[in-house]
């Protein structure tokens, strides 16, 4: 098969492109390199530099493809708060551009949604039927993507599957960016002996899922869409287990060979207090379990970061 991966030079997208090529598929990557890196481009992948919000660019990128994995986004809650309009144009506008391009040939689209759609309203763990009440612009846009995908399926026959990703971590996550995920940010600072920043009291909990498990879910989702198998509209990709940010820091410090020094800052707007997903539908619909234990995933992440340095 030939697949388009939007955001394929980014953290998750580059791992997905690697896995698709290893499985014998042809891959075309669309990325504007605003956060992705060209050195992440999978060997053998075709590359198009451009914006996922540009409808003409997306149509050209999807030409000849058998399906699309849509990952391109401004995936930082903080950055979406700082540039509300610009982030909205990319995050929701990009999703609509992909769905519109897929409409004519009814190409299957597997896209990245987010646990941010739940906000603080859902019970812990949150299931796909839990209330979706986002408290950030990023979460609102991801919920909007889900609604438009549902319309694309119901009105235009586009096979779609949204994966509500919880806190994804692993190699290639940019720890140097001020918008980076907590694990990559902690690793970057601990590796150079700097204090780590914790926003709030550190008791906020997260469900961390290793990037390899996320890639497996995306591939399984596309395989079932392509086979016209009945699937739910959205599926959590999570472990069902949580760790506090403070306990995460205490685990990471010895792995990085560092002494833990914490710089506590006031809690940030849009920061969810407790985030944990129910993985039951992941098991029943995709026959998958996010099986990588956090300790193992952290060891791989730290080891790869050390090699890259």
C-alpha positions, 0 to 999 in steps of 0.5 A, a space after each residue: 500500500 501507499 500511505 500519506 503520513 502528515 507530520 511524518 518528520 515529527 516525533 510520532 509520525 517519524 516512528 510510524 513512517 519507519 514502521 510502515 516502510 519496514 512492513 513493505 509499504 510506500 510512504 509519502 510524508 507531508 510536513 512543514 518542518 515547523 516542529 518536525 525535523 528533516 533528519 527524522 524522515 524515514 529512509 525511503 520515504 517521499 517528502 513534501 514540504 508544505 502546510 497541512 492546512 493548505 487544501 491544494 497541497 494536501 490534495 496533491 500529497 494524497 494523490 495516488 495514496 491508498 490511505 492517510 495517517 493524519 498526525 500533523 498538528 500543533 500538539 502543545 496546549 501552551 502553544 495553542 493558548 499563545 496562538 489560538 487562531 494560528 493553532 486552530 487553522 492548523 489543527 482543525 483546518 488541517 483535519 478538514 483539508 485531509 478529510 476533504 481530499 480523502 472524500 472523492 475516493 473515500 480513502 481511509 483516514 486514521 487521525 490523532 485525537 487526544 485525551 485533552 478532549 476529556 478535560 477534567 469532566 470525565 471519570 478516571 479512567 475515562 472511557 470513550 463514552 465519558 463526557 468530552 469537555 475540553 478545557 484547552 484550545 488544543 482539546 477543543 480543536 481535537 474534539 472538533 476534528 472528531 466531529 468533522 470526521 464523524 460527518 465525513 463518515 456519515 455524509 461522505 462515506 470516508 472511513 475514519 478512525 480517531 485515536 485518543 492518544 494519552 501522554 505519548 513518550 519515547 525517542 525523538 521527542 524534542 526536549 529542547 523545545 519550550 513546548 515539549 512533553 514532560 518526559 522529554 523536557 525532564 530528560 533534557 534538563 536532568 542530562 545536563 544537571 539542571 533543575 526540572 520545572 514542575 507546574 503546580 504541586 506535581 500531584 497531577 497524574 498522567 497515563 504515559 504510553 510508549 510511542 511503539 504502542 501508539 504506532 501499533 494502534 495506528 497500523 492496526 486501525 488502518 488495517 481494519 479500516 482498509 478491510 471495511 471492518 466495523 470499528 468504533 468512531 474513536 478509541 483510547 490509546 492508553 495503558 490504564 495506569 497512572 503516575 504522578 508528575 512528581 513520581 515520574 521525576 523521581 524515577 527519571 533522575 537516577 536513570 539520567 544519573 542526576 540529582 533531582 532538583 525541582 523548580 516549582 512554578 504556578 499551575 498552568 492554564 489548561 493543565 488537567 489534574 488527572 488523566 487516565 484512559 480505559 483501554 478496554 476498547 483498544 483491546 476489543 476493537 484492535 486486539 491490542 494492549 499498550 504493553 510497554 511498561 513505563 520503566 522499560 520505556 523510560 530506559 529506552 528513551 533515556 538510552 536513545 537520548 544519550 546516544 543522540 547527545 
